Amino acid sequence: MNKQTRKVMLWLLDLGINIVIIFLLVIVIQKWVIAPFDVSGASMCNTLNFINEECEEGYGEKIVINEAGYFFGEPERGDIVVFSVPEQKTEDDEDKYFIKRVVGLPGETIELKDGEVFITKKNGEKSIKIDEYYLKKKNKGKTVDHYGMKVFQVPENYYFVLGDNRNNSTDSRSCFNNSNCTLEKAFISKESIRGRAWFVWWPLKSIRGLNKLDYPELEESLEEK
């Protein structure tokens, strides 16, 4: 093997190693750090899939989800999360993913009353109506119960989630469209959460971050105690 051929072989070897490393990094990043996700349906409208002044019923906006955040912390109230429901699969027998907003945290009691959401914090005594200022007018005060279930006691390590489009969302109220809905099936576990919705990247004109929310009325109730 002459010198020139050896140079070419070493260059090809180096190129191959770099391609393998890049490929492995992409897999690691997509599986455990960040990943793209296509939003389907209008359950989170107008926060997501509000395109050309209408709620998109099919696939619409594309987002990036942060899959690593909950390795080091817990889901917070107001987070928009992507998760799977064990009892539901796609036609290809793969996990079916939902996207909703975390409203109730472990140990809390959630009550749906007069179209509003009331929360009694863990070990708390006072029920507080939360101000869901992120909801559009057509959805504010429209959080009705499904199957007659109005009070939900969230188990440890589980979360109560709702879609922002309260009139058109299959969420914890309906056990995610499960005809055998019971209180035990109304919650999602931390293990089922794939990650937190981070930002919208498509369409380009709609690029934006999905910021965390504040619920000052709940914080004020803690300060009063």
GROMACS elastic network, one bead per residue, 0.5 to 0.9 nm:
[ bonds ]
;  ai    aj funct       b0    kb
    1     4     6  0.82746   500
    1     5     6  0.62352   500
    1     6     6  0.64606   500
    2     5     6  0.54371   500
    2     6     6  0.62597   500
    2     7     6  0.88184   500
    3     6     6  0.51069   500
    3     7     6  0.62975   500
    3     8     6  0.88167   500
    4     7     6  0.51301   500
    4     8     6  0.63952   500
    4     9     6  0.87353   500
    5     8     6  0.51262   500
    5     9     6  0.62017   500
    5    10     6  0.86468   500
    6     9     6  0.50663   500
    6    10     6  0.61184   500
    6    11     6  0.85053   500
    7    10     6  0.51831   500
    7    11     6  0.60895   500
    7    12     6  0.86006   500
    8    11     6  0.50565   500
    8    12     6  0.61497   500
    8    13     6  0.85682   500
    9    12     6  0.50990   500
    9    13     6  0.61046   500
    9    14     6  0.85637   500
   10    14     6  0.60699   500
   10    15     6  0.84808   500
   11    14     6  0.51078   500
   11    15     6  0.60776   500
   11    16     6  0.85556   500
   12    16     6  0.60527   500
   12    17     6  0.86034   500
   13    16     6  0.50746   500
   13    17     6  0.62002   500
   13    18     6  0.86325   500
   14    17     6  0.51838   500
   14    18     6  0.62353   500
   14    19     6  0.86611   500
   15    18     6  0.51784   500
   15    19     6  0.61919   500
   15    20     6  0.87041   500
   16    19     6  0.51190   500
   16    20     6  0.62499   500
   16    21     6  0.86711   500
   17    20     6  0.51777   500
   17    21     6  0.62106   500
   17    22     6  0.86391   500
   18    21     6  0.50667   500
   18    22     6  0.60836   500
   18    23     6  0.84635   500
   19    22     6  0.51451   500
   19    23     6  0.60291   500
   19    24     6  0.85863   500
   20    23     6  0.50334   500
   20    24     6  0.61369   500
   20    25     6  0.85592   500
   21    24     6  0.51561   500
   21    25     6  0.61026   500
   21    26     6  0.86215   500
   22    25     6  0.50479   500
   22    26     6  0.61823   500
   22    27     6  0.86996   500
   23    26     6  0.51991   500
   23    27     6  0.63881   500
   23    28     6  0.87592   500
   24    27     6  0.50994   500
   24    28     6  0.61606   500
   24    29     6  0.85582   500
   25    28     6  0.50534   500
   25    29     6  0.59726   500
   25    30     6  0.84216   500
   26    29     6  0.51685   500
   26    30     6  0.59987   500
   26    31     6  0.84330   500
   27    30     6  0.52353   500
   27    31     6  0.59718   500
   27    32     6  0.84062   500
   28    31     6  0.52310   500
   28    32     6  0.58532   500
   28    33     6  0.72082   500
   29    32     6  0.55253   500
   29    34     6  0.58426   500
   29    35     6  0.74733   500
   29    67     6  0.89935   500
   30    33     6  0.58979   500
   30    34     6  0.52027   500
   30    36     6  0.79394   500
   30    67     6  0.83496   500
   31    34     6  0.71161   500
   31    35     6  0.70052   500
   31    67     6  0.76579   500
   32    35     6  0.82027   500
   32    66     6  0.85621   500
   32    67     6  0.56199   500
   32    68     6  0.58688   500
   33    65     6  0.84790   500
   33    66     6  0.60998   500
   33    69     6  0.80342   500
   33   195     6  0.89882   500
   34    64     6  0.66077   500
   34    65     6  0.55594   500
   34    67     6  0.52533   500
   34    68     6  0.70880   500
   34   195     6  0.82948   500
   34   198     6  0.89922   500
   35    63     6  0.84810   500
   35    64     6  0.55700   500
   35    65     6  0.54658   500
   35    66     6  0.69330   500
   35    67     6  0.71681   500
   35   195     6  0.88744   500
   36    62     6  0.70617   500
   36    63     6  0.57968   500
   36    65     6  0.62761   500
   37    61     6  0.88058   500
   37    62     6  0.58499   500
   37    63     6  0.53095   500
   37    64     6  0.59654   500
   37    65     6  0.68624   500
   37    82     6  0.86814   500
   37   197     6  0.87331   500
   38    59     6  0.65940   500
   38    60     6  0.70648   500
   38    61     6  0.63382   500
   38    63     6  0.63853   500
   38    64     6  0.87449   500
   39    42     6  0.87611   500
   39    48     6  0.76429   500
   39    49     6  0.69882   500
   39    58     6  0.82581   500
   39    59     6  0.57871   500
   39    60     6  0.59543   500
   39    61     6  0.55845   500
   39    62     6  0.59310   500
   39    63     6  0.72232   500
   39    98     6  0.87845   500
   39    99     6  0.76661   500
   40    43     6  0.84852   500
   40    49     6  0.76787   500
   40    56     6  0.78705   500
   40    57     6  0.68524   500
   40    58     6  0.51534   500
   40    60     6  0.62243   500
   40    61     6  0.78952   500
   40    98     6  0.87774   500
   40    99     6  0.88036   500
   41    44     6  0.77909   500
   41    45     6  0.84371   500
   41    49     6  0.73337   500
   41    55     6  0.81021   500
   41    56     6  0.61481   500
   41    59     6  0.63780   500
   41    60     6  0.78187   500
   41   169     6  0.89735   500
   42    45     6  0.51681   500
   42    46     6  0.80145   500
   42    48     6  0.76705   500
   42    49     6  0.63143   500
   42    50     6  0.79055   500
   42    55     6  0.55828   500
   42    56     6  0.56237   500
   42    57     6  0.50703   500
   42    58     6  0.76304   500
   42   163     6  0.88830   500
   42   165     6  0.69516   500
   42   168     6  0.69207   500
   42   169     6  0.75156   500
   43    46     6  0.86365   500
   43    48     6  0.83505   500
   43    49     6  0.86631   500
   43    55     6  0.88121   500
   43    57     6  0.85237   500
   43    99     6  0.81765   500
   43   100     6  0.77112   500
   43   162     6  0.87735   500
   43   163     6  0.52341   500
   43   164     6  0.63725   500
   43   166     6  0.73007   500
   43   167     6  0.82643   500
   43   168     6  0.55472   500
   43   170     6  0.73379   500
   43   171     6  0.87433   500
   44    47     6  0.56750   500
   44    48     6  0.52848   500
   44    49     6  0.70816   500
   44    50     6  0.86565   500
   44    55     6  0.88974   500
   44    99     6  0.75668   500
   44   100     6  0.67012   500
   44   101     6  0.82272   500
   44   162     6  0.87441   500
   44   163     6  0.51215   500
   44   165     6  0.52854   500
   44   166     6  0.84058   500
   44   168     6  0.86816   500
   44   169     6  0.76025   500
   45    49     6  0.56634   500
   45    50     6  0.56121   500
   45    54     6  0.86969   500
   45    55     6  0.58443   500
   45    56     6  0.79601   500
   45   135     6  0.89112   500
   45   136     6  0.87641   500
   45   163     6  0.81537   500
   45   164     6  0.62075   500
   45   165     6  0.53365   500
   45   168     6  0.89838   500
   46    49     6  0.66878   500
   46    50     6  0.50922   500
   46    51     6  0.88068   500
   46    54     6  0.84130   500
   46    55     6  0.68015   500
   46   135     6  0.76838   500
   46   136     6  0.69366   500
   46   164     6  0.72936   500
   46   165     6  0.70446   500
   47    50     6  0.68938   500
   47   134     6  0.78352   500
   47   135     6  0.80149   500
   47   136     6  0.88027   500
   47   164     6  0.70635   500
   47   165     6  0.85660   500
   47   210     6  0.88939   500
   48    51     6  0.84891   500
   48    55     6  0.83737   500
   48    56     6  0.88490   500
   48    60     6  0.85882   500
   48    61     6  0.69903   500
   48   164     6  0.88822   500
   48   200     6  0.85356   500
   49    54     6  0.81737   500
   49    55     6  0.58781   500
   49    56     6  0.53377   500
   49    57     6  0.80244   500
   49    58     6  0.87811   500
   49    59     6  0.80327   500
   49    60     6  0.55425   500
   49    61     6  0.54541   500
   49    62     6  0.88274   500
   50    53     6  0.61501   500
   50    54     6  0.54040   500
   50    56     6  0.61100   500
   50    60     6  0.83218   500
   50    61     6  0.83126   500
   51    54     6  0.53581   500
   51    55     6  0.62850   500
   51    56     6  0.63823   500
   51    60     6  0.76041   500
   51    61     6  0.81284   500
   51   206     6  0.87123   500
   52    55     6  0.83067   500
   52    56     6  0.89576   500
   56    59     6  0.71121   500
   56    60     6  0.61971   500
   56    61     6  0.88021   500
   57    60     6  0.79992   500
   59    62     6  0.85098   500
   60   202     6  0.84304   500
   60   203     6  0.83502   500
   61   200     6  0.69514   500
   61   201     6  0.77408   500
   61   202     6  0.55690   500
   61   203     6  0.63364   500
   61   206     6  0.83713   500
   62   199     6  0.87428   500
   62   200     6  0.58989   500
   62   201     6  0.59387   500
   62   202     6  0.50090   500
   62   203     6  0.73071   500
   63   197     6  0.68686   500
   63   198     6  0.71281   500
   63   199     6  0.55866   500
   63   201     6  0.56023   500
   63   202     6  0.70009   500
   64   196     6  0.86357   500
   64   197     6  0.62436   500
   64   198     6  0.56271   500
   64   199     6  0.56112   500
   64   200     6  0.64876   500
   64   201     6  0.72084   500
   65    81     6  0.82062   500
   65    82     6  0.77399   500
   65   194     6  0.82092   500
   65   195     6  0.56912   500
   65   196     6  0.53003   500
   65   198     6  0.50794   500
   65   199     6  0.72936   500
   66    69     6  0.60739   500
   66    70     6  0.85250   500
   66   194     6  0.83754   500
   66   195     6  0.52331   500
   66   196     6  0.52008   500
   66   197     6  0.63452   500
   66   198     6  0.58983   500
   67    70     6  0.70334   500
   67    71     6  0.80542   500
   67   193     6  0.87409   500
   67   194     6  0.59899   500
   67   196     6  0.66423   500
   67   197     6  0.88775   500
   68    71     6  0.54422   500
   68    72     6  0.75542   500
   68   194     6  0.89980   500
   68   195     6  0.71474   500
   68   196     6  0.88434   500
   69    72     6  0.59781   500
   69    73     6  0.63490   500
   69    74     6  0.81284   500
   69    75     6  0.86452   500
   69   195     6  0.72340   500
   69   196     6  0.74941   500
   70    74     6  0.54605   500
   70    75     6  0.65841   500
   70   190     6  0.85202   500
   70   193     6  0.87081   500
   70   194     6  0.89264   500
   70   195     6  0.70964   500
   70   196     6  0.81783   500
   71    74     6  0.79625   500
   73    76     6  0.89250   500
   74   190     6  0.82070   500
   75    78     6  0.87262   500
   75    79     6  0.66827   500
   75    81     6  0.83873   500
   75   102     6  0.76053   500
   75   105     6  0.81965   500
   75   159     6  0.85305   500
   75   190     6  0.78650   500
   75   196     6  0.81108   500
   76    79     6  0.56677   500
   76   102     6  0.69067   500
   76   103     6  0.83634   500
   76   104     6  0.88943   500
   76   105     6  0.74743   500
   76   212     6  0.83966   500
   76   213     6  0.89427   500
   77    80     6  0.88256   500
   77   101     6  0.78158   500
   77   102     6  0.51486   500
   77   103     6  0.52229   500
   77   104     6  0.66462   500
   77   105     6  0.68360   500
   77   212     6  0.85049   500
   77   213     6  0.75505   500
   77   214     6  0.82399   500
   77   215     6  0.82097   500
   78   101     6  0.58247   500
   78   102     6  0.52631   500
   78   103     6  0.60884   500
   78   212     6  0.63671   500
   78   213     6  0.53815   500
   78   214     6  0.75395   500
   78   215     6  0.84156   500
   79   100     6  0.83811   500
   79   101     6  0.55925   500
   79   102     6  0.54118   500
   79   103     6  0.81775   500
   79   196     6  0.65630   500
   79   197     6  0.75968   500
   79   210     6  0.87242   500
   79   211     6  0.82882   500
   79   212     6  0.62097   500
   79   213     6  0.74336   500
   80    99     6  0.68087   500
   80   100     6  0.55400   500
   80   102     6  0.63137   500
   80   161     6  0.89386   500
   80   195     6  0.86954   500
   80   196     6  0.57564   500
   80   197     6  0.54473   500
   80   198     6  0.83509   500
   80   210     6  0.80847   500
   80   212     6  0.86491   500
   81    98     6  0.81192   500
   81    99     6  0.55775   500
   81   100     6  0.57253   500
   81   101     6  0.61377   500
   81   102     6  0.70910   500
   81   161     6  0.88261   500
   81   193     6  0.67539   500
   81   194     6  0.74494   500
   81   195     6  0.57752   500
   81   197     6  0.56675   500
   82    97     6  0.64511   500
   82    98     6  0.56091   500
   82   100     6  0.68764   500
   82   101     6  0.89518   500
   82   192     6  0.87190   500
   82   193     6  0.59424   500
   82   194     6  0.55390   500
   82   195     6  0.56135   500
   82   196     6  0.62915   500
   82   197     6  0.68969   500
   83    96     6  0.82456   500
   83    97     6  0.53500   500
   83    98     6  0.54621   500
   83    99     6  0.65412   500
   83   100     6  0.83984   500
   83   188     6  0.79192   500
   83   189     6  0.89565   500
   83   190     6  0.88559   500
   83   191     6  0.87717   500
   83   192     6  0.54385   500
   83   194     6  0.51625   500
   83   195     6  0.72265   500
   84    87     6  0.88921   500
   84    88     6  0.78322   500
   84    89     6  0.87230   500
   84    95     6  0.61144   500
   84    96     6  0.56021   500
   84    98     6  0.61408   500
   84    99     6  0.88953   500
   84   188     6  0.82675   500
   84   192     6  0.54950   500
   84   193     6  0.66520   500
   84   194     6  0.75252   500
   85    88     6  0.55562   500
   85    89     6  0.79541   500
   85    95     6  0.74961   500
   85    96     6  0.68145   500
   85    97     6  0.71930   500
   85    98     6  0.79317   500
   85   176     6  0.79736   500
   85   188     6  0.73304   500
   85   192     6  0.69638   500
   86    89     6  0.75202   500
   86    95     6  0.74699   500
   86    96     6  0.84028   500
   86   192     6  0.79392   500
   87   178     6  0.87708   500
   88    93     6  0.88005   500
   88    94     6  0.87908   500
   88    95     6  0.70225   500
   88    96     6  0.60943   500
   88    97     6  0.88710   500
   88   176     6  0.89551   500
   88   178     6  0.87103   500
   89    92     6  0.76129   500
   89    93     6  0.52414   500
   89    94     6  0.53836   500
   89    97     6  0.86644   500
   90    93     6  0.51151   500
   90    94     6  0.52691   500
   90    95     6  0.63126   500
   90    96     6  0.54879   500
   91    94     6  0.73818   500
   92    95     6  0.88614   500
   93    96     6  0.85981   500
   97   194     6  0.87174   500
   98   171     6  0.86907   500
   98   176     6  0.85506   500
   99   163     6  0.76809   500
   99   197     6  0.84071   500
  100   161     6  0.59391   500
  100   162     6  0.55165   500
  100   164     6  0.74784   500
  100   169     6  0.88340   500
  100   171     6  0.73305   500
  101   160     6  0.85426   500
  101   161     6  0.52866   500
  101   162     6  0.53363   500
  101   163     6  0.59190   500
  101   164     6  0.71818   500
  102   105     6  0.75624   500
  102   159     6  0.66972   500
  102   160     6  0.60975   500
  102   162     6  0.66605   500
  102   163     6  0.88889   500
  103   110     6  0.85712   500
  103   117     6  0.88659   500
  103   119     6  0.89411   500
  103   159     6  0.75423   500
  103   160     6  0.57153   500
  103   161     6  0.53089   500
  103   162     6  0.66504   500
  104   107     6  0.85787   500
  104   108     6  0.63893   500
  104   109     6  0.75157   500
  104   110     6  0.65050   500
  104   119     6  0.75054   500
  104   121     6  0.88859   500
  104   152     6  0.89724   500
  104   153     6  0.89776   500
  104   154     6  0.69859   500
  104   158     6  0.87414   500
  104   159     6  0.56115   500
  104   161     6  0.66599   500
  105   108     6  0.57446   500
  105   109     6  0.85550   500
  105   121     6  0.82529   500
  105   122     6  0.84451   500
  105   154     6  0.66957   500
  105   155     6  0.85465   500
  105   156     6  0.83278   500
  105   157     6  0.83420   500
  105   158     6  0.70299   500
  105   159     6  0.51599   500
  105   160     6  0.66241   500
  106   109     6  0.87650   500
  106   122     6  0.75821   500
  106   153     6  0.84924   500
  106   154     6  0.52939   500
  106   155     6  0.55095   500
  106   157     6  0.56943   500
  106   158     6  0.54613   500
  106   159     6  0.59415   500
  106   160     6  0.83503   500
  107   121     6  0.72292   500
  107   123     6  0.78072   500
  107   153     6  0.68867   500
  107   154     6  0.52845   500
  107   155     6  0.55993   500
  107   156     6  0.56470   500
  107   157     6  0.84777   500
  107   158     6  0.84517   500
  108   119     6  0.68529   500
  108   120     6  0.57124   500
  108   123     6  0.79603   500
  108   124     6  0.83923   500
  108   152     6  0.83234   500
  108   153     6  0.60467   500
  108   154     6  0.54899   500
  108   155     6  0.79236   500
  108   156     6  0.89612   500
  109   118     6  0.82116   500
  109   119     6  0.57569   500
  109   120     6  0.50863   500
  109   121     6  0.66645   500
  109   122     6  0.75325   500
  109   127     6  0.85158   500
  109   151     6  0.69984   500
  109   152     6  0.56247   500
  109   154     6  0.61022   500
  110   117     6  0.69437   500
  110   118     6  0.58181   500
  110   120     6  0.66123   500
  110   121     6  0.87570   500
  110   127     6  0.87560   500
  110   150     6  0.79893   500
  110   151     6  0.56754   500
  110   153     6  0.63306   500
  110   154     6  0.75673   500
  110   160     6  0.81133   500
  111   116     6  0.82707   500
  111   117     6  0.59443   500
  111   118     6  0.50419   500
  111   119     6  0.64004   500
  111   120     6  0.83202   500
  111   127     6  0.85559   500
  111   150     6  0.55761   500
  111   152     6  0.63520   500
  111   153     6  0.87341   500
  112   115     6  0.64313   500
  112   116     6  0.57724   500
  112   118     6  0.63184   500
  112   119     6  0.89772   500
  112   143     6  0.68648   500
  112   144     6  0.67710   500
  112   145     6  0.64737   500
  112   149     6  0.84521   500
  112   150     6  0.50507   500
  112   151     6  0.65094   500
  112   152     6  0.86659   500
  113   116     6  0.53775   500
  113   117     6  0.65476   500
  113   118     6  0.72933   500
  113   143     6  0.81139   500
  113   144     6  0.76547   500
  113   145     6  0.83237   500
  113   150     6  0.72147   500
  113   151     6  0.89538   500
  114   117     6  0.84809   500
  114   141     6  0.72331   500
  114   142     6  0.80688   500
  114   143     6  0.79863   500
  114   144     6  0.75800   500
  115   140     6  0.78810   500
  115   144     6  0.51919   500
  115   145     6  0.81735   500
  116   129     6  0.69545   500
  116   130     6  0.78533   500
  116   131     6  0.87912   500
  116   132     6  0.89346   500
  116   140     6  0.77915   500
  116   141     6  0.51334   500
  116   142     6  0.68646   500
  116   143     6  0.57145   500
  116   144     6  0.78436   500
  117   128     6  0.83326   500
  117   129     6  0.57603   500
  117   130     6  0.61605   500
  117   131     6  0.84362   500
  117   132     6  0.85573   500
  117   141     6  0.84250   500
  117   143     6  0.70626   500
  118   127     6  0.59560   500
  118   128     6  0.51771   500
  118   130     6  0.61386   500
  119   126     6  0.82752   500
  119   127     6  0.53132   500
  119   128     6  0.52076   500
  119   129     6  0.63682   500
  119   130     6  0.71733   500
  119   218     6  0.84088   500
  120   123     6  0.80907   500
  120   124     6  0.58678   500
  120   125     6  0.66624   500
  120   126     6  0.58856   500
  120   128     6  0.63193   500
  121   125     6  0.77110   500
  121   126     6  0.78481   500
  121   127     6  0.76752   500
  121   128     6  0.85414   500
  121   218     6  0.82563   500
  122   125     6  0.86625   500
  124   127     6  0.79950   500
  124   222     6  0.87112   500
  126   221     6  0.80409   500
  128   217     6  0.74597   500
  128   218     6  0.68359   500
  128   221     6  0.78863   500
  129   217     6  0.80198   500
  129   218     6  0.85282   500
  130   133     6  0.89410   500
  130   215     6  0.69508   500
  130   216     6  0.86898   500
  130   217     6  0.66673   500
  130   218     6  0.72735   500
  131   134     6  0.85686   500
  131   215     6  0.71130   500
  131   216     6  0.86447   500
  131   217     6  0.75888   500
  132   135     6  0.58516   500
  132   140     6  0.72919   500
  132   215     6  0.82783   500
  133   136     6  0.77798   500
  133   140     6  0.80965   500
  134   140     6  0.89251   500
  134   164     6  0.80386   500
  134   213     6  0.87385   500
  135   138     6  0.80044   500
  135   139     6  0.59238   500
  135   140     6  0.57734   500
  135   164     6  0.61339   500
  135   165     6  0.77155   500
  135   166     6  0.88505   500
  136   139     6  0.55142   500
  136   140     6  0.62593   500
  136   164     6  0.83539   500
  136   165     6  0.83374   500
  137   140     6  0.52977   500
  137   141     6  0.84404   500
  138   141     6  0.83264   500
  138   142     6  0.76682   500
  138   165     6  0.84747   500
  138   166     6  0.88059   500
  138   167     6  0.85133   500
  139   142     6  0.52512   500
  139   143     6  0.74462   500
  139   164     6  0.73736   500
  139   165     6  0.61086   500
  139   166     6  0.56620   500
  139   167     6  0.67695   500
  140   143     6  0.74819   500
  140   166     6  0.82304   500
  141   144     6  0.83542   500
  142   166     6  0.63259   500
  142   167     6  0.69691   500
  143   166     6  0.57221   500
  143   167     6  0.75930   500
  144   150     6  0.83998   500
  144   166     6  0.78740   500
  144   167     6  0.82831   500
  144   173     6  0.84717   500
  145   148     6  0.59794   500
  145   149     6  0.59078   500
  145   150     6  0.56602   500
  145   173     6  0.61431   500
  145   174     6  0.82484   500
  146   149     6  0.59791   500
  146   150     6  0.78437   500
  146   173     6  0.54591   500
  146   174     6  0.56449   500
  147   150     6  0.86892   500
  147   173     6  0.79097   500
  147   174     6  0.71015   500
  147   181     6  0.76968   500
  147   182     6  0.86363   500
  149   152     6  0.75941   500
  149   173     6  0.72261   500
  149   174     6  0.87892   500
  149   182     6  0.83512   500
  149   183     6  0.74265   500
  150   173     6  0.82640   500
  151   183     6  0.88030   500
  152   160     6  0.81805   500
  152   183     6  0.68606   500
  152   186     6  0.81009   500
  152   187     6  0.89916   500
  153   183     6  0.84336   500
  154   157     6  0.85272   500
  154   158     6  0.62953   500
  154   159     6  0.63419   500
  154   160     6  0.66961   500
  154   186     6  0.88672   500
  154   187     6  0.71322   500
  155   158     6  0.54591   500
  155   159     6  0.76673   500
  155   184     6  0.88963   500
  155   187     6  0.81535   500
  156   159     6  0.82918   500
  156   189     6  0.88264   500
  157   188     6  0.85957   500
  157   189     6  0.59268   500
  157   190     6  0.59902   500
  157   191     6  0.85764   500
  158   187     6  0.59696   500
  158   188     6  0.53940   500
  158   190     6  0.60364   500
  158   191     6  0.89377   500
  159   172     6  0.89824   500
  159   186     6  0.87926   500
  159   187     6  0.53974   500
  159   188     6  0.53095   500
  159   189     6  0.63368   500
  159   190     6  0.74283   500
  160   171     6  0.85994   500
  160   172     6  0.60244   500
  160   173     6  0.87590   500
  160   186     6  0.70920   500
  160   187     6  0.51508   500
  160   188     6  0.67297   500
  161   171     6  0.63137   500
  161   172     6  0.55669   500
  161   173     6  0.84253   500
  161   186     6  0.86118   500
  161   187     6  0.72794   500
  161   188     6  0.77554   500
  162   165     6  0.85065   500
  162   166     6  0.74815   500
  162   169     6  0.74776   500
  162   170     6  0.79860   500
  162   171     6  0.52626   500
  162   172     6  0.61980   500
  162   173     6  0.76346   500
  163   166     6  0.59167   500
  163   167     6  0.89389   500
  163   168     6  0.80146   500
  163   169     6  0.54130   500
  163   170     6  0.73839   500
  163   171     6  0.63579   500
  163   172     6  0.89335   500
  164   167     6  0.86872   500
  164   168     6  0.87314   500
  164   169     6  0.76915   500
  165   168     6  0.54768   500
  165   169     6  0.59719   500
  166   169     6  0.56201   500
  166   170     6  0.86725   500
  169   174     6  0.88493   500
  169   176     6  0.84595   500
  170   173     6  0.72347   500
  170   174     6  0.59033   500
  170   175     6  0.73121   500
  170   177     6  0.54975   500
  170   178     6  0.89417   500
  171   174     6  0.56817   500
  171   175     6  0.59656   500
  171   177     6  0.73048   500
  171   186     6  0.78230   500
  171   187     6  0.89368   500
  172   176     6  0.60432   500
  172   177     6  0.88774   500
  172   183     6  0.89037   500
  172   185     6  0.79157   500
  172   187     6  0.59419   500
  172   188     6  0.81398   500
  173   176     6  0.74962   500
  173   177     6  0.88324   500
  173   181     6  0.86997   500
  173   183     6  0.87966   500
  173   186     6  0.64097   500
  174   177     6  0.53527   500
  174   178     6  0.64859   500
  174   179     6  0.80562   500
  174   181     6  0.62777   500
  174   182     6  0.84955   500
  174   185     6  0.88497   500
  174   186     6  0.69837   500
  175   178     6  0.52942   500
  175   179     6  0.81212   500
  175   180     6  0.82233   500
  175   181     6  0.53663   500
  175   182     6  0.72655   500
  175   183     6  0.80756   500
  175   184     6  0.88399   500
  175   185     6  0.56016   500
  175   187     6  0.74305   500
  176   181     6  0.84322   500
  176   185     6  0.87065   500
  176   186     6  0.76342   500
  177   180     6  0.87931   500
  177   181     6  0.78585   500
  178   181     6  0.53119   500
  178   182     6  0.88804   500
  178   185     6  0.85676   500
  180   185     6  0.87256   500
  181   184     6  0.81937   500
  181   185     6  0.62823   500
  181   186     6  0.73048   500
  182   185     6  0.54133   500
  182   186     6  0.66679   500
  183   186     6  0.52689   500
  183   187     6  0.79565   500
  184   187     6  0.69606   500
  185   188     6  0.79433   500
  188   191     6  0.83060   500
  188   192     6  0.65727   500
  188   193     6  0.76788   500
  189   192     6  0.53334   500
  189   193     6  0.69728   500
  190   193     6  0.53917   500
  190   194     6  0.86832   500
  191   194     6  0.78077   500
  193   196     6  0.80946   500
  195   198     6  0.87821   500
  197   200     6  0.83183   500
  197   209     6  0.89468   500
  197   210     6  0.67852   500
  198   209     6  0.62536   500
  198   210     6  0.54658   500
  198   211     6  0.76234   500
  199   207     6  0.73278   500
  199   208     6  0.56888   500
  199   210     6  0.51473   500
  199   211     6  0.82990   500
  200   203     6  0.79778   500
  200   204     6  0.86296   500
  200   206     6  0.69390   500
  200   207     6  0.51361   500
  200   208     6  0.53466   500
  200   209     6  0.63002   500
  200   210     6  0.74262   500
  201   204     6  0.61501   500
  201   205     6  0.87371   500
  201   206     6  0.71089   500
  201   208     6  0.70471   500
  201   209     6  0.87696   500
  202   205     6  0.74378   500
  202   206     6  0.63902   500
  202   207     6  0.62446   500
  203   206     6  0.53733   500
  203   207     6  0.67830   500
  204   207     6  0.54128   500
  205   208     6  0.89697   500
  214   217     6  0.89483   500
  214   219     6  0.89130   500
  215   218     6  0.57510   500
  215   219     6  0.67719   500
  215   220     6  0.89917   500
  216   220     6  0.60197   500
  216   221     6  0.85639   500
  217   220     6  0.51102   500
  217   221     6  0.62959   500
  217   222     6  0.89075   500
  218   221     6  0.51317   500
  218   222     6  0.66127   500
  218   223     6  0.89681   500
  219   222     6  0.52287   500
  219   223     6  0.64991   500
  219   224     6  0.88989   500
  220   223     6  0.50461   500
  220   224     6  0.63004   500
  220   225     6  0.89753   500
  221   224     6  0.52157   500
  221   225     6  0.67362   500
  222   225     6  0.54584   500
